[in-house]
Amino acid sequence: MVVAVHDIAQRRHSILRNYPLLGHLRFALESLRPELQQYFIERNFDGRPFDRDTRSIVYERAKGTAAEEPFGTELDLYRAGSEYLTPSMSPCAVPAEPLRVRIGGPDCTRPYDMALLNVSAMSFGSLSANAVLALNTGARLGGFAQDTGEGGLSDYHLRPGGDLVWEIGTGYFGCRTEDGGFDEQIFAEKAAHEHVKCVSLKISQGAKPGIGGVLPGVKVNAEIAQVRGVTQGQTVVSPPFHRVYTSPRELVRFLARMRELAGGKPVGFKLCVGSRREFLAVCKAMLAEDITPDFIVVDGAEGGTGAAPLEFADNVGLPLGEGLMTVHNALIGVGLRDRIRIGASGKIATGSDLVKRLLQGADYTNAARAMMFAIGCIQAQRCHTNTCPVGVATQDERRGRAVDVGDKSRRVDRYQRATVKSALQIMAAMGVDDPRGLHPHMLLQRVDPHTVRSYAELHEWLEPGQLLASAPTSWATDWQAADPDRFTR
């Protein structure tokens, strides 16, 4: 009676005013909807962001158990948009050792050999302390790198001894002046750490390009506030733009300055590709200044995040495939591709994902959510609430204890090894023993129920130096309008 009277009297929920008591059932079912849909309704292959098949293969590889399935594919291979890697009639042997990619251009004095699959950018703050420890310990065990994310260089990144790519975002967390600018001295001191192998300037992120990162205030405890140099308990919103540059020319000069401050370690930047004209402007600035980054990480619009507006996640930025091919072709066209390595991040979880990205122009890949699955993430999609049920994306110490660092770090190692091995097996089946042997004609896409085209036919691929000699018609307008002294649309 008390609840019913309260429901009728309250003014916030119309459904409770008309249906006292019974209306609460609606809210209870709504709160259970994600779990009900994930476990009882969606099929193995149509869940989002990651389907059940993909999550299962990550879980199985992380646990070291069989990841094979019986009876054949559940996918409709005649559906428009389906993609197929082409096997060879003469497969080759799988390489005995995992392949690595040397990162370091002509101005880099301390190059780094990057694994084909690494831990993508996830900050301490977005992830729990135990999650960061497990990921870095796994990286040390497997000999691959962990990107710190833009949240600063914490003790949890440094303590296990795994290789690190230190990411610097627009908030300059970890090397921040009192007024929120970039502190060269602090940056140089931290970049000198032996576990920091590369430094990355984050320009934009796939899930939210054009806006800064968001860390809800409920996650900003005293420790995170100290690491980032911010106020405890207040939501941290990074600026949408950098203070250190306003033009493509200033950007490449700053990258050179970062490399100098980092003692010659590889320096690069990460972006979600938008305007091709703007990226071409950066290429022109590289040519004009004779300065190139050692690597560029392309983040796809399908990439993950701890918190972002739905409109940005759904509608802003190029997907990873288009972004990769844009960057790869632009660098080929200006004759700089051999000086710059390209990393790919955005919904990479399986060996086939890895091979497709290499074929589209990447040299190596990074995975974030798949690594989270490896340490126990169940895709509850509560990362922004501080109530992650498995302790991965939370700063609640009680919840965070669920991540056993010893066990989960071994799972990260096993998952990475098995996925790279799967990629090498697929390449070997295609008759390729080195990523440089992958070419666009080896990936097919079904355009309609009766037509299949290769990536070599579907997309334009530039020749080395072609933009400098004579830009093709499809690129000419953007190439001519690109200005190394300003970002033009």
Residue pairs with C-beta under 8 A, 6 or more apart in sequence:
3 20
3 21
4 20
4 21
5 20
7 13
7 16
7 17
7 20
7 21
7 23
7 24
8 16
8 17
8 20
10 16
10 17
11 17
13 23
15 23
15 26
16 23
16 24
19 26
29 36
34 380
34 381
35 380
38 47
38 52
38 379
42 51
42 52
43 51
43 52
43 74
44 51
44 52
44 53
44 56
44 74
45 51
45 52
45 53
45 74
45 75
47 55
49 302
49 304
49 347
49 369
49 379
50 347
50 349
50 369
50 370
50 373
50 379
53 69
53 74
54 349
54 350
55 373
55 379
56 67
57 67
57 349
57 350
58 349
58 350
58 370
58 373
58 374
58 415
59 373
59 374
60 66
60 67
61 67
61 374
61 414
61 415
61 418
61 419
62 373
62 374
62 375
62 411
62 412
62 414
62 415
63 411
63 414
64 414
64 418
67 418
75 82
76 82
77 84
77 446
78 446
78 449
79 446
80 446
80 447
80 448
80 449
81 445
81 446
82 445
82 446
83 356
83 443
83 444
83 445
83 446
84 443
84 444
84 445
84 446
84 452
85 352
85 355
85 356
85 359
85 426
85 430
85 442
85 443
85 444
86 430
86 441
86 442
86 443
86 444
87 429
87 430
87 431
88 429
88 430
88 431
88 432
90 431
91 428
91 429
91 430
91 431
92 428
92 431
92 432
92 433
93 428
93 433
94 421
94 424
94 425
94 428
94 433
95 424
95 428
95 433
98 115
98 116
98 417
98 420
98 421
98 424
99 116
99 424
99 434
99 435
100 113
100 114
100 115
100 116
101 113
101 114
101 115
101 116
101 341
101 363
101 364
101 435
102 111
102 112
102 113
102 114
102 341
103 111
103 112
103 113
103 114
103 198
103 266
103 268
103 294
103 295
103 341
104 110
104 111
104 112
104 266
104 294
105 266
105 292
105 293
105 294
105 339
105 340
106 292
106 339
107 256
107 259
107 291
107 292
107 294
108 259
108 264
108 265
108 266
108 267
108 294
109 263
109 264
110 263
110 264
110 265
110 266
111 266
111 294
112 145
112 163
112 197
112 198
112 265
112 266
114 144
114 145
114 198
114 295
114 341
114 343
114 363
114 364
115 142
115 143
115 144
115 145
115 364
115 416
115 420
116 354
116 358
116 364
116 365
116 420
116 423
116 435
117 144
117 348
117 354
117 364
117 365
117 366
117 367
117 416
117 419
117 420
117 423
118 139
118 144
118 145
118 146
118 147
118 165
118 343
118 364
118 365
118 366
118 367
119 135
119 136
119 138
119 139
119 144
119 145
119 146
119 147
119 366
119 367
119 368
119 371
119 412
120 147
120 303
120 345
120 366
120 367
120 368
120 371
121 147
121 148
121 149
121 150
121 165
121 167
121 200
121 202
121 205
121 270
121 345
121 366
121 368
122 132
122 135
122 147
122 149
122 368
122 371
122 372
123 148
123 149
123 150
123 151
123 152
123 213
123 215
124 132
124 148
124 149
124 151
124 152
124 154
124 156
124 157
124 224
124 227
125 151
125 152
125 215
125 219
125 220
125 224
125 227
125 228
125 236
125 395
126 149
126 151
126 215
126 219
126 306
126 383
126 393
127 135
127 372
127 392
127 393
128 388
128 391
128 392
128 393
128 394
128 395
128 396
128 399
128 400
128 403
129 154
129 156
129 223
129 400
130 391
130 400
130 401
130 403
130 404
130 405
130 408
131 372
131 375
131 391
131 392
131 393
131 400
131 403
131 408
132 154
132 156
132 157
133 156
133 159
133 160
133 405
133 409
134 375
134 403
134 404
134 405
134 408
134 409
134 411
134 412
135 146
135 162
135 371
135 375
135 409
135 412
136 146
136 156
136 157
136 159
136 160
136 161
136 162
136 164
137 160
137 162
137 405
137 409
137 412
138 162
138 371
138 374
138 375
138 408
138 409
138 410
138 411
138 412
138 413
138 416
139 145
139 146
139 160
139 162
139 163
139 412
140 160
140 161
140 162
140 163
141 409
141 410
141 412
141 413
142 412
142 413
142 416
142 417
143 163
144 163
144 416
145 162
145 163
145 164
145 165
145 197
145 198
146 157
146 162
146 163
146 164
146 165
147 164
147 165
147 167
147 200
147 366
148 154
148 157
148 164
148 165
148 166
148 167
149 167
150 167
150 168
150 169
150 170
150 171
150 173
150 202
150 213
150 238
151 173
151 174
151 213
151 215
151 224
151 227
151 228
152 173
152 174
152 227
152 228
152 229
153 164
153 166
153 174
153 190
153 193
153 196
153 227
154 227
157 164
157 195
158 164
158 193
158 195
160 409
161 195
162 195
163 195
163 197
164 193
164 195
164 196
164 197
164 198
165 196
165 197
165 198
165 199
165 200
166 174
166 190
166 191
166 196
166 198
166 199
166 200
167 199
167 200
167 201
167 202
167 270
168 174
168 175
168 182
168 187
168 199
168 200
168 201
168 202
168 258
169 202
169 212
169 213
169 238
170 202
170 212
170 238
170 239
170 240
170 241
170 242
170 243
171 180
171 212
171 213
171 228
171 230
171 236
171 238
171 239
172 180
172 181
172 182
172 183
173 227
173 228
173 229
173 230
174 186
174 190
174 227
174 228
174 229
175 182
175 183
175 184
175 186
175 187
175 190
176 182
176 183
176 186
176 228
176 229
177 183
180 239
180 243
181 243
182 243
182 244
184 257
184 261
187 258
187 261
187 262
188 261
188 262
188 263
190 196
191 199
191 261
191 262
191 263
191 265
192 262
192 263
196 262
196 265
197 265
197 266
198 265
198 266
198 267
198 268
198 294
198 295
199 258
199 259
199 262
199 265
199 266
199 267
199 268
200 267
200 268
200 269
200 270
200 295
200 297
201 242
201 254
201 255
201 258
201 267
201 268
201 269
201 270
202 269
202 270
203 242
203 269
203 270
203 271
204 210
204 270
204 271
204 272
204 274
204 299
204 317
205 213
205 270
205 272
205 299
205 303
205 305
206 272
206 299
206 300
206 301
206 302
206 303
206 317
206 320
206 345
206 346
207 301
207 303
207 304
207 305
207 308
207 312
207 313
208 305
208 308
208 309
208 312
208 313
208 316
209 271
209 272
209 274
209 301
209 312
209 316
209 317
210 240
210 274
210 312
210 316
211 240
211 308
211 309
211 312
212 237
212 238
212 239
212 240
213 236
213 237
213 238
213 305
214 235
214 236
214 237
214 238
214 306
214 307
214 308
214 384
215 224
215 235
215 236
215 306
215 307
216 235
216 307
216 384
216 385
216 386
217 233
217 234
217 235
217 236
218 385
218 386
218 395
219 386
219 394
219 395
220 228
220 230
220 231
220 232
220 233
220 234
220 235
220 236
220 395
221 232
221 395
222 232
224 230
224 232
224 395
225 231
225 232
225 233
228 236
230 236
244 250
244 254
245 251
245 253
245 254
247 285
247 484
247 485
247 486
247 487
248 278
248 281
248 282
248 284
248 285
248 483
248 484
248 485
248 486
248 487
249 285
249 288
249 289
249 484
249 485
251 269
251 282
251 285
252 282
252 285
252 286
252 289
252 291
252 292
252 293
253 289
253 291
255 267
255 268
255 269
255 291
255 293
256 267
256 289
256 291
258 267
259 265
259 266
259 267
259 294
266 294
266 295
267 293
267 294
268 293
268 294
268 295
268 296
268 297
268 340
268 341
268 343
269 293
269 296
269 297
270 296
270 297
270 298
270 299
270 343
270 345
271 279
271 296
271 297
271 298
271 299
272 298
272 299
272 300
272 301
272 303
272 317
272 318
272 323
273 279
273 298
273 317
273 318
273 322
273 323
273 326
273 327
274 316
274 317
274 318
275 489
276 326
276 330
276 478
277 478
277 481
277 482
277 488
277 489
278 482
278 487
278 488
278 489
279 326
279 327
279 330
280 330
280 467
280 478
280 479
280 482
281 482
281 483
281 484
281 486
281 487
281 488
282 484
283 330
283 331
283 333
283 334
283 336
283 467
283 482
284 334
284 482
284 483
284 484
285 291
285 484
285 485
286 292
286 334
286 336
287 334
287 336
287 484
288 484
292 336
292 339
292 340
293 340
294 340
294 341
295 340
295 341
295 342
295 343
296 327
296 340
296 341
296 342
296 343
297 342
297 343
297 344
297 345
297 366
298 320
298 323
298 324
298 327
298 342
298 343
298 344
298 345
298 346
298 362
299 320
299 323
299 345
299 346
300 317
300 318
300 319
300 320
300 321
300 323
300 324
300 344
300 345
300 346
300 347
301 313
301 316
301 317
301 318
301 319
301 320
301 323
301 346
302 319
302 320
302 346
302 347
303 320
303 345
303 346
303 347
303 368
304 347
304 368
304 369
305 313
305 383
306 383
306 384
306 393
307 383
307 384
317 323
318 326
319 346
320 344
320 345
320 346
320 347
320 357
321 356
321 357
321 360
324 342
324 344
324 357
324 360
324 361
324 362
325 360
325 361
325 459
327 342
327 361
328 337
328 342
328 360
328 361
328 362
329 361
329 460
329 461
329 462
330 462
330 467
331 337
331 340
331 342
332 461
332 462
332 463
332 464
332 466
333 462
333 463
333 464
333 465
333 466
333 467
333 468
333 471
333 475
334 465
334 467
334 468
335 464
335 465
335 468
337 464
341 363
341 364
342 361
342 362
342 363
343 362
343 363
343 364
343 365
343 366
344 357
344 360
344 362
344 364
344 365
344 366
345 365
345 366
345 367
345 368
347 353
347 369
348 354
348 357
348 365
348 366
348 367
348 370
349 367
349 369
349 370
349 373
349 419
350 419
350 422
351 419
351 420
351 421
351 422
351 423
351 424
351 425
351 426
352 422
352 423
352 426
353 365
354 365
354 419
354 420
354 422
354 423
355 423
355 426
355 427
355 430
355 438
356 443
357 365
358 365
358 423
358 435
358 438
359 438
359 439
359 440
359 442
359 443
359 455
360 440
360 443
360 455
363 435
369 377
369 379
370 415
370 419
371 412
371 415
371 416
372 392
372 393
373 379
373 415
374 408
374 411
374 412
374 414
374 415
374 416
375 392
375 403
375 408
375 411
375 412
376 390
376 391
376 392
376 402
376 403
376 408
377 388
377 390
377 392
377 393
378 389
378 390
380 388
380 389
380 390
382 388
382 389
382 393
383 393
386 394
386 395
386 396
387 394
387 396
387 399
388 394
388 396
388 399
389 399
390 399
390 402
390 403
391 399
391 400
391 401
391 402
391 403
392 403
394 400
427 433
427 435
427 437
427 438
430 438
430 442
431 437
432 438
432 442
439 456
440 454
440 455
440 456
440 459
440 461
441 454
441 455
441 456
441 457
442 454
442 455
443 454
443 455
444 452
444 453
444 454
444 455
445 452
445 453
445 454
445 455
445 458
446 452
447 453
447 458
460 472
460 474
460 475
462 472
462 475
466 472
467 475
467 479
471 479
471 480
481 488
482 488
